[in-house]
Amino acid sequence: MYRQRKEAMTKCDEEMDRCRFILDKLNATPTNTDEISTLKAEIAELK
């Protein structure tokens, strides 16, 4: 169970990084990227 949860969280982190890369390429506003950072921090807390 722990291994599956860890793998799922790792996959989620990878997807968030991909999204951040795309937003950077699209010149996303700081408000959007701040929200992503907040969500990423919340995900880290769940680990």
TORSE-9626 format. One record per residue: residue number from 1; x, y, z of N, C-alpha, C in turn. Coordinates in nm, 3 decimals. Layout:
<pt><i>NUM</i><n_X>X</n_X><n_Y>Y</n_Y><n_Z>Z</n_Z><ca_X>X</ca_X><ca_Y>Y</ca_Y><ca_Z>Z</ca_Z><c_X>X</c_X><c_Y>Y</c_Y><c_Z>Z</c_Z></pt>
...
END
This chain:
<pt><i>1</i><n_X>0.083</n_X><n_Y>-0.119</n_Y><n_Z>0.000</n_Z><ca_X>0.000</ca_X><ca_Y>0.000</ca_Y><ca_Z>0.000</ca_Z><c_X>0.088</c_X><c_Y>0.126</c_Y><c_Z>0.000</c_Z></pt>
<pt><i>2</i><n_X>0.189</n_X><n_Y>0.127</n_Y><n_Z>0.086</n_Z><ca_X>0.277</ca_X><ca_Y>0.244</ca_Y><ca_Z>0.095</ca_Z><c_X>0.348</c_X><c_Y>0.267</c_Y><c_Z>-0.038</c_Z></pt>
<pt><i>3</i><n_X>0.394</n_X><n_Y>0.159</n_Y><n_Z>-0.099</n_Z><ca_X>0.467</ca_X><ca_Y>0.171</ca_Y><ca_Z>-0.226</ca_Z><c_X>0.376</c_X><c_Y>0.230</c_Y><c_Z>-0.335</c_Z></pt>
<pt><i>4</i><n_X>0.252</n_X><n_Y>0.184</n_Y><n_Z>-0.341</n_Z><ca_X>0.159</ca_X><ca_Y>0.237</ca_Y><ca_Z>-0.440</ca_Z><c_X>0.131</c_X><c_Y>0.385</c_Y><c_Z>-0.418</c_Z></pt>
<pt><i>5</i><n_X>0.116</n_X><n_Y>0.423</n_Y><n_Z>-0.293</n_Z><ca_X>0.091</ca_X><ca_Y>0.564</ca_Y><ca_Z>-0.261</ca_Z><c_X>0.211</c_X><c_Y>0.650</c_Y><c_Z>-0.301</c_Z></pt>
<pt><i>6</i><n_X>0.330</n_X><n_Y>0.600</n_Y><n_Z>-0.270</n_Z><ca_X>0.452</ca_X><ca_Y>0.675</ca_Y><ca_Z>-0.303</ca_Z><c_X>0.467</c_X><c_Y>0.689</c_Y><c_Z>-0.455</c_Z></pt>
<pt><i>7</i><n_X>0.438</n_X><n_Y>0.583</n_Y><n_Z>-0.529</n_Z><ca_X>0.446</ca_X><ca_Y>0.588</ca_Y><ca_Z>-0.675</ca_Z><c_X>0.344</c_X><c_Y>0.687</c_Y><c_Z>-0.731</c_Z></pt>
<pt><i>8</i><n_X>0.225</n_X><n_Y>0.688</n_Y><n_Z>-0.674</n_Z><ca_X>0.122</ca_X><ca_Y>0.780</ca_Y><ca_Z>-0.720</ca_Z><c_X>0.163</c_X><c_Y>0.925</c_Y><c_Z>-0.694</c_Z></pt>
<pt><i>9</i><n_X>0.222</n_X><n_Y>0.950</n_Y><n_Z>-0.578</n_Z><ca_X>0.265</ca_X><ca_Y>1.086</ca_Y><ca_Z>-0.545</ca_Z><c_X>0.381</c_X><c_Y>1.129</c_Y><c_Z>-0.635</c_Z></pt>
<pt><i>10</i><n_X>0.471</n_X><n_Y>1.037</n_Y><n_Z>-0.666</n_Z><ca_X>0.582</ca_X><ca_Y>1.068</ca_Y><ca_Z>-0.756</ca_Z><c_X>0.528</c_X><c_Y>1.103</c_Y><c_Z>-0.895</c_Z></pt>
<pt><i>11</i><n_X>0.432</n_X><n_Y>1.027</n_Y><n_Z>-0.942</n_Z><ca_X>0.372</ca_X><ca_Y>1.055</ca_Y><ca_Z>-1.072</ca_Z><c_X>0.303</c_X><c_Y>1.191</c_Y><c_Z>-1.072</c_Z></pt>
<pt><i>12</i><n_X>0.235</n_X><n_Y>1.222</n_Y><n_Z>-0.963</n_Z><ca_X>0.168</ca_X><ca_Y>1.352</ca_Y><ca_Z>-0.952</ca_Z><c_X>0.271</c_X><c_Y>1.465</c_Y><c_Z>-0.956</c_Z></pt>
<pt><i>13</i><n_X>0.382</n_X><n_Y>1.449</n_Y><n_Z>-0.885</n_Z><ca_X>0.488</ca_X><ca_Y>1.550</ca_Y><ca_Z>-0.886</ca_Z><c_X>0.543</c_X><c_Y>1.570</c_Y><c_Z>-1.027</c_Z></pt>
<pt><i>14</i><n_X>0.562</n_X><n_Y>1.460</n_Y><n_Z>-1.100</n_Z><ca_X>0.612</ca_X><ca_Y>1.469</ca_Y><ca_Z>-1.237</ca_Z><c_X>0.514</c_X><c_Y>1.546</c_Y><c_Z>-1.325</c_Z></pt>
<pt><i>15</i><n_X>0.386</n_X><n_Y>1.519</n_Y><n_Z>-1.309</n_Z><ca_X>0.284</ca_X><ca_Y>1.588</ca_Y><ca_Z>-1.387</ca_Z><c_X>0.281</c_X><c_Y>1.737</c_Y><c_Z>-1.354</c_Z></pt>
<pt><i>16</i><n_X>0.296</n_X><n_Y>1.769</n_Y><n_Z>-1.226</n_Z><ca_X>0.299</ca_X><ca_Y>1.910</ca_Y><ca_Z>-1.184</ca_Z><c_X>0.420</c_X><c_Y>1.981</c_Y><c_Z>-1.245</c_Z></pt>
<pt><i>17</i><n_X>0.533</n_X><n_Y>1.913</n_Y><n_Z>-1.249</n_Z><ca_X>0.653</ca_X><ca_Y>1.973</ca_Y><ca_Z>-1.310</ca_Z><c_X>0.631</c_X><c_Y>1.997</c_Y><c_Z>-1.459</c_Z></pt>
<pt><i>18</i><n_X>0.566</n_X><n_Y>1.903</n_Y><n_Z>-1.526</n_Z><ca_X>0.536</ca_X><ca_Y>1.921</ca_Y><ca_Z>-1.669</ca_Z><c_X>0.442</c_X><c_Y>2.040</c_Y><c_Z>-1.690</c_Z></pt>
<pt><i>19</i><n_X>0.343</n_X><n_Y>2.050</n_Y><n_Z>-1.604</n_Z><ca_X>0.249</ca_X><ca_Y>2.163</ca_Y><ca_Z>-1.614</ca_Z><c_X>0.321</c_X><c_Y>2.295</c_Y><c_Z>-1.592</c_Z></pt>
<pt><i>20</i><n_X>0.410</n_X><n_Y>2.300</n_Y><n_Z>-1.494</n_Z><ca_X>0.485</ca_X><ca_Y>2.421</ca_Y><ca_Z>-1.467</ca_Z><c_X>0.571</c_X><c_Y>2.460</c_Y><c_Z>-1.588</c_Z></pt>
<pt><i>21</i><n_X>0.633</n_X><n_Y>2.361</n_Y><n_Z>-1.651</n_Z><ca_X>0.713</ca_X><ca_Y>2.385</ca_Y><ca_Z>-1.771</ca_Z><c_X>0.628</c_X><c_Y>2.446</c_Y><c_Z>-1.881</c_Z></pt>
<pt><i>22</i><n_X>0.510</n_X><n_Y>2.390</n_Y><n_Z>-1.902</n_Z><ca_X>0.420</ca_X><ca_Y>2.442</ca_Y><ca_Z>-2.006</ca_Z><c_X>0.377</c_X><c_Y>2.585</c_Y><c_Z>-1.972</c_Z></pt>
<pt><i>23</i><n_X>0.342</n_X><n_Y>2.610</n_Y><n_Z>-1.847</n_Z><ca_X>0.302</ca_X><ca_Y>2.745</ca_Y><ca_Z>-1.807</ca_Z><c_X>0.417</c_X><c_Y>2.844</c_Y><c_Z>-1.826</c_Z></pt>
<pt><i>24</i><n_X>0.538</n_X><n_Y>2.801</n_Y><n_Z>-1.796</n_Z><ca_X>0.654</ca_X><ca_Y>2.888</ca_Y><ca_Z>-1.817</ca_Z><c_X>0.669</c_X><c_Y>2.921</c_Y><c_Z>-1.965</c_Z></pt>
<pt><i>25</i><n_X>0.649</n_X><n_Y>2.823</n_Y><n_Z>-2.050</n_Z><ca_X>0.658</ca_X><ca_Y>2.847</ca_Y><ca_Z>-2.195</ca_Z><c_X>0.549</c_X><c_Y>2.942</c_Y><c_Z>-2.243</c_Z></pt>
<pt><i>26</i><n_X>0.433</n_X><n_Y>2.939</n_Y><n_Z>-2.177</n_Z><ca_X>0.322</ca_X><ca_Y>3.025</ca_Y><ca_Z>-2.214</ca_Z><c_X>0.326</c_X><c_Y>3.160</c_Y><c_Z>-2.143</c_Z></pt>
<pt><i>27</i><n_X>0.432</n_X><n_Y>3.184</n_Y><n_Z>-2.067</n_Z><ca_X>0.446</ca_X><ca_Y>3.308</ca_Y><ca_Z>-1.990</ca_Z><c_X>0.327</c_X><c_Y>3.330</c_Y><c_Z>-1.897</c_Z></pt>
<pt><i>28</i><n_X>0.300</n_X><n_Y>3.230</n_Y><n_Z>-1.817</n_Z><ca_X>0.187</ca_X><ca_Y>3.237</ca_Y><ca_Z>-1.723</ca_Z><c_X>0.210</c_X><c_Y>3.350</c_Y><c_Z>-1.623</c_Z></pt>
<pt><i>29</i><n_X>0.101</n_X><n_Y>3.405</n_Y><n_Z>-1.574</n_Z><ca_X>0.110</ca_X><ca_Y>3.514</ca_Y><ca_Z>-1.477</ca_Z><c_X>0.155</c_X><c_Y>3.460</c_Y><c_Z>-1.341</c_Z></pt>
<pt><i>30</i><n_X>0.216</n_X><n_Y>3.544</n_Y><n_Z>-1.259</n_Z><ca_X>0.260</ca_X><ca_Y>3.499</ca_Y><ca_Z>-1.125</ca_Z><c_X>0.146</c_X><c_Y>3.444</c_Y><c_Z>-1.040</c_Z></pt>
<pt><i>31</i><n_X>0.026</n_X><n_Y>3.496</n_Y><n_Z>-1.058</n_Z><ca_X>-0.088</ca_X><ca_Y>3.445</ca_Y><ca_Z>-0.981</ca_Z><c_X>-0.110</c_X><c_Y>3.297</c_Y><c_Z>-1.009</c_Z></pt>
<pt><i>32</i><n_X>-0.102</n_X><n_Y>3.259</n_Y><n_Z>-1.134</n_Z><ca_X>-0.121</ca_X><ca_Y>3.119</ca_Y><ca_Z>-1.170</ca_Z><c_X>-0.009</c_X><c_Y>3.031</c_Y><c_Z>-1.113</c_Z></pt>
<pt><i>33</i><n_X>0.113</n_X><n_Y>3.076</n_Y><n_Z>-1.125</n_Z><ca_X>0.224</ca_X><ca_Y>2.994</ca_Y><ca_Z>-1.078</ca_Z><c_X>0.226</c_X><c_Y>2.987</c_Y><c_Z>-0.925</c_Z></pt>
<pt><i>34</i><n_X>0.180</n_X><n_Y>3.092</n_Y><n_Z>-0.858</n_Z><ca_X>0.170</ca_X><ca_Y>3.087</ca_Y><ca_Z>-0.712</ca_Z><c_X>0.070</c_X><c_Y>2.982</c_Y><c_Z>-0.669</c_Z></pt>
<pt><i>35</i><n_X>-0.038</n_X><n_Y>2.971</n_Y><n_Z>-0.742</n_Z><ca_X>-0.140</ca_X><ca_Y>2.871</ca_Y><ca_Z>-0.710</ca_Z><c_X>-0.083</c_X><c_Y>2.731</c_Y><c_Z>-0.728</c_Z></pt>
<pt><i>36</i><n_X>-0.005</n_X><n_Y>2.711</n_Y><n_Z>-0.832</n_Z><ca_X>0.058</ca_X><ca_Y>2.580</ca_Y><ca_Z>-0.855</ca_Z><c_X>0.155</c_X><c_Y>2.548</c_Y><c_Z>-0.742</c_Z></pt>
<pt><i>37</i><n_X>0.232</n_X><n_Y>2.646</n_Y><n_Z>-0.700</n_Z><ca_X>0.325</ca_X><ca_Y>2.625</ca_Y><ca_Z>-0.590</ca_Z><c_X>0.252</c_X><c_Y>2.587</c_Y><c_Z>-0.462</c_Z></pt>
<pt><i>38</i><n_X>0.139</n_X><n_Y>2.650</n_Y><n_Z>-0.438</n_Z><ca_X>0.058</ca_X><ca_Y>2.618</ca_Y><ca_Z>-0.321</ca_Z><c_X>0.007</c_X><c_Y>2.475</c_Y><c_Z>-0.328</c_Z></pt>
<pt><i>39</i><n_X>-0.042</n_X><n_Y>2.436</n_Y><n_Z>-0.444</n_Z><ca_X>-0.092</ca_X><ca_Y>2.299</ca_Y><ca_Z>-0.461</ca_Z><c_X>0.021</c_X><c_Y>2.197</c_Y><c_Z>-0.446</c_Z></pt>
<pt><i>40</i><n_X>0.137</n_X><n_Y>2.230</n_Y><n_Z>-0.499</n_Z><ca_X>0.251</ca_X><ca_Y>2.139</ca_Y><ca_Z>-0.487</ca_Z><c_X>0.292</c_X><c_Y>2.123</c_Y><c_Z>-0.340</c_Z></pt>
<pt><i>41</i><n_X>0.286</n_X><n_Y>2.231</n_Y><n_Z>-0.263</n_Z><ca_X>0.318</ca_X><ca_Y>2.224</ca_Y><ca_Z>-0.120</ca_Z><c_X>0.216</c_X><c_Y>2.137</c_Y><c_Z>-0.046</c_Z></pt>
<pt><i>42</i><n_X>0.090</n_X><n_Y>2.149</n_Y><n_Z>-0.084</n_Z><ca_X>-0.015</ca_X><ca_Y>2.068</ca_Y><ca_Z>-0.021</ca_Z><c_X>0.008</c_X><c_Y>1.920</c_Y><c_Z>-0.051</c_Z></pt>
<pt><i>43</i><n_X>0.049</n_X><n_Y>1.890</n_Y><n_Z>-0.173</n_Z><ca_X>0.077</ca_X><ca_Y>1.752</ca_Y><ca_Z>-0.211</ca_Z><c_X>0.195</c_X><c_Y>1.699</c_Y><c_Z>-0.130</c_Z></pt>
<pt><i>44</i><n_X>0.296</n_X><n_Y>1.782</n_Y><n_Z>-0.113</n_Z><ca_X>0.412</ca_X><ca_Y>1.739</ca_Y><ca_Z>-0.035</ca_Z><c_X>0.373</c_X><c_Y>1.707</c_Y><c_Z>0.109</c_Z></pt>
<pt><i>45</i><n_X>0.279</n_X><n_Y>1.781</n_Y><n_Z>0.164</n_Z><ca_X>0.232</ca_X><ca_Y>1.755</ca_Y><ca_Z>0.301</ca_Z><c_X>0.162</c_X><c_Y>1.621</c_Y><c_Z>0.310</c_Z></pt>
<pt><i>46</i><n_X>0.095</n_X><n_Y>1.580</n_Y><n_Z>0.203</n_Z><ca_X>0.022</ca_X><ca_Y>1.453</ca_Y><ca_Z>0.204</ca_Z><c_X>0.116</c_X><c_Y>1.333</c_Y><c_Z>0.199</c_Z></pt>
<pt><i>47</i><n_X>0.238</n_X><n_Y>1.355</n_Y><n_Z>0.156</n_Z><ca_X>0.334</ca_X><ca_Y>1.244</ca_Y><ca_Z>0.149</ca_Z><c_X>0.366</c_X><c_Y>1.203</c_Y><c_Z>0.285</c_Z></pt>
END
